Amino acid sequence: MVKQLLTYERWWDNMINWMKDRLTERTSLDGAVLIGTALAILLLGPLAKIAAWIALVYGIWSIIKEE
């Protein structure tokens, strides 16, 4: 049991060190930005369509209405 805990702690330490090393690399930061952008587009895509329809209707309404 103690041996398993030591192995787990060593694995965890190695994983944390690996993540710290990756965070200092520019390409890793670029990758994180690309992943975040892609997730935002995938998750917020339906909201963008709704916003586009609202903008279209408002644009038409602002052309038609008198000042």
N, C-alpha and C positions, 0 to 999 in steps of 0.2 A: 504493500500500500504506500509506504513512504517512498519507495523507488518510483512508483507511478507519479506521485506528486512532484518529485524532483524532475522527472522527465517532462511533465506538463509545464512546470515553471520554466524550464530551459527552453521548451518550445515557445512559450509565451514571450519570453525575453527575446528570443530570436525574431519572432514576428514583429514585436514592437520596434526592434532595431532596424529591421528591414523596412518598415513603414517610415521611420524617421529618415533613413537614407534616401528613400524615394522622394520624400517631400522636399529635399534640398535640390533635386534635379529639376531643371527648367522643363524638360520634356514631360515629366510627371505632372507638373502644374498645368501644362498645356493640355494634357490628356484629361485632367480633372475638369478643366473649363469646358472642353468639348463634351464630356459626359454630362455635365450639368446643363449645358445648353440643349443637348439632345433630349434629356429627360424633361426639361421645361417645355420644349416644343411638343413632345409626345403627350405630356400630361395636360398642358394648357391649350392644345390645338383646338379643341371644341370651343373653348372660350374665345379664341381668336376669331373663329367664324361668326360667333354671336356679335362680337364687337365690330366686325366688318359689316354685318347687316345693319347694325345700329348706325354706324357711320354713314352707310349708303342712304338709309332712310332720312337721316338728319341732313345730309347734303342735298338731297332732292327737296326736302321741306324748306331748307334755307334758300334755295333757288326760286321756289314757287311763291313763298310768302313775300308780302310787301313790307317795306321798311316803315 
